[in-house]
Amino acid sequence: MIKKILSFFLISLLLVSCVAPTARLPDINSAQVKEQEERQKKLSYSNFTREFQRTDNITFNINSSNQDICEKTDFDLGFKVSNSFAVGEKEAPFYPTELNLGSQLSVVSVSKNSNAFKTGILIGDKVNSINNELLETGKNGLNDYQKKITKLKDQLVKIEIYRNGVKKIFEYTLNKVCGFPLVFTRDQIINAFADGKNTYITQGIAEYSRDDNELALVIGHELAHNNRKHIEAKTTNAILGSIVGLTLDLLIIASGGYSNGEYTDMLSKIGAQAYSVEFEQEADYAGLYYAKRAGYDISEANEFWTRMGAKNPSSIAHNSTHPATAARFVALQSTVTEINSKIKNGEPLIPNEKKEYKKKDDTTTSQKKKFDLKDIFKKKQ
């Protein structure tokens, strides 16, 4: 108790002793402060909405333009929905009024090259039903919507919406796309990544990109990570590393030594980082193809990634998990030249593959010979 009293006394003494500002500041009107807070919130959510719609549109273009060479495909409605519960009831009033956010799901983004846009669906439309199945409203609205759209396949879809209180019905065929949808976050950090299922883009990197062409480079790069199964490969490498590490740990224990699993942990991490630079190089390479196939200008790709590298000067010379910026610049230039040459010569605009690489659905893939112990004994005789 005495310690608490003494601490309180010392803190109070410190505060009294500290030198305070001497300028007489103008009086602040609390109503004006609140008004300014609301204005800034509206500006913040307006910027987020603009960047989300732009990123969603570019992602759709790239995913739809490359569906013929994607390992995983899906069907896309061509628009995104949300409601006041999904964004937060307290925050919903600060979003752009054109989104028409409320309890019922409304369209918040429409991809301009989608069949939905061509048919006439607009931002702000209230979505009432899909294929005559009514959509739930309120807190469960978005979850119900997600469940219903997962059932949709290559088919004619019927969308019933309300626009300014007037019911409208749209029927169109779903767009086939690469099956790696966009996840857009409000994070201001300049970052993008892939997890094998989705493409993650932050508001920070969307705003950092100077135009759609630069943002398309980022999205194409992450699609390449997903489509070429880099995340799965890194997981496999980590498992292999941990198996080797576990073996070493067990051998140490068996020989009378002590191990707390440090080799398992260490080699798992080493395995996860194996070929990291090569995976990034391949994502750069394939990503340029994906962006170009979607109609984006890739001629300044090397300048964009150089600008990105300039934010981290140490990456110019070397990097343990990403290509060195200087080497990346030269490689990107070579890839752009390769792509332009294929266009000029009328060749298929698809990434070159190593001779030993075969796609799963390649009918020319030779079947592996079944392993049989008898063959070993035959060879010894």
N, C-alpha and C positions, 0 to 999 in steps of 0.2 A: 504494500500500500504506500509506504514511504517513497519507494522508487517511482511509482506512478505520479505522485504529487511533485516530486523533484523534477521528473521529466517534463511535466506540464509547465512547471515554473520556468525551466530553462528555455523551452520552446517559446513561451509567451515573451520572455525577456529578449530572445533573439528577434522575434517579430517586431517588438517595440523599438529595438535598437537599429533595425535595418533602415536604410535611407529610402524614402519614398519619392515618387515623381512630384515635381512642384508645379507643373503646368496646370492651368484651369481648363479642363476639357468641356466641350459643349454638352448641354443636356441632351440625352437620347430619349426619343419618344418610343415607348414600348410597342405601340401600334405600328410605327414605321419599321421597327426591327422585325416584327412578325411578318409584315408585308414583304420585306426584303428576303427573309428566309424562304417564304413561299415562292417568290420569283426565282430564287436561285435553285430551289428544288425542281421547279418546272423546267428550268433550263437544263439541269443535270439529266432529268428523265427524258427530255426531248432529244438531247445528244445521244443518250443510250439507245433510244428507239430508232433514231436515224441510222446509227452504226449497225444495229441489229438487222434492220431491214436490208441495208446494203450488203452485209455479210451473208445473210440468208439467201439473197438473190444470187450472189456470186457462187456460193456453195451449191445451189441448185443447178446453175449452169454447168459447173464442173462435173458434178455427180451425174447429170443427165447426159452430158456429152461423152462421158467415158464409160457408160454402163456396159458397152460391148466388150471392154477389155478388163472389167472389174471382176475379181474372184467372187465377190458377194454382191448381189443385187436385191433391190426392193422396189416397191411402187409408192409413189409420192402423190399426195393430194394437190400439191402445188401451193398450199397456203398454211400459215401457222395461226393458232388461236390462243387466247388467254382470257382470263376474267379478273375481277377485282380481288377475288380470294387468292388466286395464283400469284399475283404481284404484291399482295398485301393490302388489306382494306384501307389502312391509314395512308399508304403511298399511292394508291390508285388515282385519287383526285389530281395528283401532280403530273400524271402522264398526259400526253397530247390528247385533246378531246376527240380528235379524229378516230382514235382507237375505239371509242364508244365502250369503255370498260364498265362492266356492271356484273350482276350475278350470273347472267347468261353469257356463254362463250361468244366472243366476237373475233373476227379476223383481224390480226395485228400485222400480218405481212403476207404479201402475195408475190410469188416469183414471176417476173415479167415474161419469161419464156415458157411458162407452164400452161397446160390446157385449162387450168382454173382461171387464169388471167384472161386467156383468149376467149373463154366462154362468157366472162363478164363479172366474176366475183371480185369484190372490192374491199379494201381495208375499212373496217367499221361495221361490216355486215354481221348481223347476229345469226349464228348457225343454230338452227332448230333441230334438224335431223339429218342423218346420213343413211341412205337406202331405206327410208321410212322408219328408221329406228330413232326415237326421240333421244336427245342428249340431256343428261342431267345438268342441273344448274348448281350454283353454290360451291361449297368446299370440295365436293367430289366431282365437280364438272370436268376438270382437266383429266383426272384419272379415268373417268368413264369414257371420255373421248379417246384417250390413248388405247384403251382396251378395244374399242370399236374399230379403230383404223388398222389395228394389227390383223384384223380378219380380212381386210381388203386385198385383193389380188389383181391380176390383169383383167380388168372388167370395166364395164360402164358403171359409173357411180352417179348417184342422184343426191344432190345437196339442196336442202330446203333452208332458205335464209329469210330474214326479215330486214328490210332496208327502209328506214323512216316509217316503220309500222306497216309496210306493204310486203306481203309474202311473195317471194320469187323462188323459182325452182330451176336449178342448173343441172344438166346431165353432160358428162364428158368422160373420156377414157383417162385413167391414171397414167402418169408419166413413169417410165421405168428409169431407175437411177441406181448409182452405186449405193450399196447398203451401209453407208457410214454417215449418219446424220450429224448435223451441226449442234454443238452445245455452245452457246454464246454467254459469256459471263461479264459482270460489271467491273471486274478487276481492272485497275489502271496499269498494272504491270504489263510491259511489252512482252507478251508470251503467247505461244500456241503449242499444242501438243496433241498426240493421238494415243488412244488406249487400246487399239485393236477393234473397237466397236464404234466409237464416235470421233468426231473432229472437234477439238476444243479451241476456240478463239476468244481472246480477251478483248474488251473494249479498248484497252491500251494499245494493242498492236493494230487494231482496226483504224484507230485515229492516227497512229504513227505512219501508216501507209498513205502515200500522197494521192493515190488514185486507185481505181478498181483493178488496174493491171498489177500493181504491187501487191494488193491484198490477195489477188488470184494466185500469185507465186507462193504465198504462205499457205493458202488452202490446198493448193496442188501438192505442196511439199508434205503436208500432214496426211492427205489422202494416200500418197505414196507409202508412208509409214504403215498405214492401215492395210492398204490393198496388197502390199508386198510382204505382209505378215512379220514386220520387224519386231513388234512387241512380243508376239508368240515366240519368235526366234530367241529374243533376249531372255525370255522366261525359261526356255529350254536350256540355254547356255548357263543360266544361273543354277538350275537344277543339277546339271552335269557337274558344275563346279562344286556344289554342295556335296554331291555323292563322293567325289574325289577327296574333298576335305574331311568328310565323315570317316572315310576309310583310313585316312592318316590319323585322325583323332583316336579311332578304335585301335590302330596298331600301336600308338603311343601308350594307351591304357593297358593293352595286352602285354606290352614289354615292361610293365611296372611303373611307367611314367604317369604324369598327371596332365590331363587336358580338360578344359572347360568348354570345348567346342570352338576354339578360336580358328582352327583350320577350316572347319565347316563354314563358319561365318565369312572368313576372309576369301576363300576360294569361290563362295557363292557370289560375292560382290565382284570378284575378278571375272567370273563367268558372265555375269550380267553386263559387264562393260566390253566383253569381247566383240570385236567388229563394230563397235559403236561409230567410229569414224566412217567405216565403209557403209554402214546403214544410212548415215546422214548424206554421204556422197550419192548413194543410190536414190534417196528421196529427192535430192536436188535434181538429179538427172531425170527421173520419171516424172517428177512434179512439173517440170518445164513442158513435157509432152502433154500432161493433163491440162495445163493452163492454155496451151496453144490450141489443143483440140476443142476447147470451149470458146475459142475466138479472141483470147486476150493477147495483148502485145507483150512479148517476152524479151524484146530487144534490149531492155535496160535491166534485165535480171541481175547481171553482175554488179551494176551500180547500186541496186537496192541492197543486196547482201553485203556489199562493201560498206555501205552506210550503217547497216546493222552491226557489222564488225567494228566500226569506228566507235560504237558505244562501249565496246569492250576491247581496248587496244591490245591486251595480252593475247587475244585470239588471232591477231594478225600474223604472228610468227608460228604459233603452235597451239594445239588444244587437244586434250586427252580424249574427249568424247565427240567433238565436232571438227569438221575439216578446218585447217588453217585458212584464214580469210584470203590470203594471197593465192593459195592453191585453188580455193573455191572459185575465185574470180576467173582464173584461167580455165577451169573445168566447165564453168557455166558458159563462158564464151564458146568453147568447143561444142557444147551441147546445142547452143543456139545455131551455130553454123551447121551442125548435123541435121537439125530439124528443118532449117531453110533449104538445105540441099535435097532433102526428101520431098519437100513441097514442090520444088522446082522440077524434080525428076518424076513427079507423080507417084512416088513410092508410098506404101502404107505408113501412116503417121503413128507408129507404135514404137515403144522403146526396144532397143536391141537387147537380145538375151545371150547369155553364154550358151555354147553349144550343148552343154550337159544339162541345161535347165529345160524342163518340160512342164507345161501346165497340166493340172489334173485331168482336164477334159480333152487333152490332146490325144486324138485317136492314134497318132503315130508312136505314142509312148510304148516302149517295149516292156513287157512284163518281166519282173524280177524272177530269176530262177529260184525255185524252192530249195531251201537248204536241207540236205539229207546227210546224216552221218555215214551212210553206206558209201557215198561218193568218196569220202576221205580214205576209207579202207581199200576201195578199189584202186585209188591212185598209188597206195603204198605197195600193192601187190605187184 
